[in-house]
């Protein structure tokens, strides 16, 4: 980023005294003024690499306080987490920096509670959590992965999720999900179809 600090105006006679190495055309382009400026360089963002700066693992009971705080700060419900803790993943650096949960019913799963600490967002952590959850679902023989979201439509679309009507979510999955009563009817419903591995 170039930041202008001051502009100096001068006459043609003054210009000749310090711009003798400029051609007439270059001197004309100066148009009687010069500006001083400095370049403001942004510090490169720290890149987080899974397996190096942080790890993704299954959540355990001692993670609950940090998980609840993270979800609450992101405006997400904590309902049903303790009862379904075995189906939650966390991203951990020195502390919990991300979380995601899965709610299984038959051959389908509802992904929920994806949240990442604000200071480490846009580092690929959320995408890594989402991919891990999808792969766990695939390994379990799941055919349909669903999400209800108000903010992550474009994010999820990058992995193949597409928008559907709420009525297209399997009724048993929707009714058993904690999200059914906490996600408004205006939430975007999305689905990812998993191909069976033969």
Order of alpha helices (4+ residues) and beta strands (2+ residues): beta-alpha-alpha-beta-beta-alpha-beta-beta-beta-alpha-beta-alpha-beta-alpha-alpha-beta
